[in-house]
């Protein structure tokens, strides 16, 4: 957003936002699981929004147990948004060529690496627990 708002060539244009790679969730989940010291299980088709609707008291217990900042689950995660992405039965591809042609080159990272970095940041900020 900073680049598009400060680059004259990008003025008044819309851009796709993406890491610039192509990925499948089945390759991302193992990297996310490692952050928490977990193994990836079998694929399950569940609705997170429904499954998580009554988990706020459990989340508060987790926050207390691990000395995390007291946060509300609905402020941390939009489970309906996650459900939409995880339920896609097709590859969702975003073309970032336009931004690259105008000089933006910061979209060159593996999605797995981005998730791991963000999760570790959240752990360091005491928003989610660290794997012990």
Phi and psi in degrees as a GROMACS rama.xvg file:
@    title "Ramachandran Plot"
@    xaxis  label "Phi"
@    yaxis  label "Psi"
@TYPE xy
-63.1071  -45.8918  UNK-2
-58.7727  -48.7203  UNK-3
-68.4233  -25.3591  UNK-4
-87.3685  -11.5614  UNK-5
-117.184  -1.60084  UNK-6
-102.867  119.759  UNK-7
-59.7568  -35.1698  UNK-8
-66.6694  -24.2561  UNK-9
-90.3616  -3.53317  UNK-10
-56.6307  133.986  UNK-11
60.2355  30.672  UNK-12
-123.586  156.965  UNK-13
-104.272  143.753  UNK-14
-133.029  149.3  UNK-15
-76.8228  144.601  UNK-16
-111.541  122.7  UNK-17
-160.774  161.305  UNK-18
-70.9475  -16.8442  UNK-19
95.5625  -1.85916  UNK-20
-107.496  174.698  UNK-21
-114.462  130.261  UNK-22
-142.275  162.579  UNK-23
-122.762  141.378  UNK-24
-57.2604  -32.83  UNK-25
-62.5773  -19.944  UNK-26
-93.212  -20.1615  UNK-27
-84.0107  -40.6887  UNK-28
-55.1568  -41.3011  UNK-29
-60.6119  -35.7355  UNK-30
-69.5512  -40.1476  UNK-31
-65.3084  -42.6428  UNK-32
-59.6232  -39.2995  UNK-33
-60.1422  -35.0932  UNK-34
-58.6726  -32.034  UNK-35
-104.826  6.95431  UNK-36
68.4704  33.5842  UNK-37
-115.146  158.982  UNK-38
-97.8947  150.127  UNK-39
-80.6031  132.247  UNK-40
-92.0681  -169.687  UNK-41
-71.0968  155.01  UNK-42
-63.4579  134.267  UNK-43
-127.968  139.695  UNK-44
-102.251  102.681  UNK-45
-132.426  160.293  UNK-46
-100.79  107.245  UNK-47
-61.1387  -39.8271  UNK-48
-57.4385  -40.0713  UNK-49
-75.8724  -45.8784  UNK-50
-62.5119  -34.9097  UNK-51
-94.4049  -3.24925  UNK-52
-61.9799  -24.9285  UNK-53
-111.09  17.9187  UNK-54
-94.917  1.59035  UNK-55
-57.3989  -44.7103  UNK-56
-60.9698  -39.0842  UNK-57
-65.0263  -41.0064  UNK-58
-61.7487  -39.324  UNK-59
-62.9757  -38.4851  UNK-60
-64.2847  -41.5579  UNK-61
-63.4641  -44.1709  UNK-62
-58.0626  -44.4673  UNK-63
-66.3763  -46.5991  UNK-64
-60.5236  -40.2723  UNK-65
-102.294  8.4186  UNK-66
65.0532  36.5019  UNK-67
-87.0165  162.202  UNK-68
-64.4084  135.867  UNK-69
-70.7566  111.988  UNK-70
-131.009  159.714  UNK-71
-97.3619  136.479  UNK-72
-56.5314  -39.5115  UNK-73
-69.7182  -15.3782  UNK-74
-86.7544  -23.896  UNK-75
-87.5953  -37.584  UNK-76
-138.469  135.844  UNK-77
-99.706  92.8884  UNK-78
-64.2459  -31.1629  UNK-79
-65.3304  -39.7526  UNK-80
-63.852  -43.6529  UNK-81
-61.552  -44.472  UNK-82
-55.6811  -41.9687  UNK-83
-60.98  -46.2373  UNK-84
-70.4507  -41.6152  UNK-85
-74.0911  -19.7535  UNK-86
-87.2745  -7.63537  UNK-87
-62.3604  131.672  UNK-88
-103.934  28.2939  UNK-89
-146.154  160.171  UNK-90
-77.1591  129.479  UNK-91
-99.5784  110.35  UNK-92
-112.963  137.339  UNK-93
-121.473  126.638  UNK-94
-89.0503  121.252  UNK-95
-110.597  16.7426  UNK-96
-57.9391  -43.2117  UNK-97
-55.412  -48.3745  UNK-98
-65.2276  -40.2791  UNK-99
-63.5959  -40.2476  UNK-100
-63.6327  -26.6576  UNK-101
-92.7877  7.87044  UNK-102
106.303  -1.0062  UNK-103
-82.0212  122.469  UNK-104
-125.589  15.5538  UNK-105
-86.511  2.61424  UNK-106
-98.1401  41.5541  UNK-107
-120.491  71.6798  UNK-108
-142.608  152.212  UNK-109
-73.281  135.974  UNK-110
-59.093  -39.0264  UNK-111
-57.6906  -43.9553  UNK-112
-65.7703  -38.1891  UNK-113
-63.2348  -44.9266  UNK-114
-63.7549  -44.2459  UNK-115
-60.7345  -45.5248  UNK-116
-60.8703  -44.871  UNK-117
-67.3131  -39.2035  UNK-118
-66.1605  -40.9984  UNK-119
-64.7259  -37.8594  UNK-120
-60.7797  -44.6046  UNK-121
-63.7897  -36.3419  UNK-122
-64.5423  -44.9763  UNK-123
-65.7803  -27.7435  UNK-124
-85.2297  2.05173  UNK-125
60.7033  41.7003  UNK-126
-101.381  -32.8117  UNK-127
-128.356  155.443  UNK-128
-71.8119  150.739  UNK-129
-88.2517  148.019  UNK-130
-72.5661  126.983  UNK-131
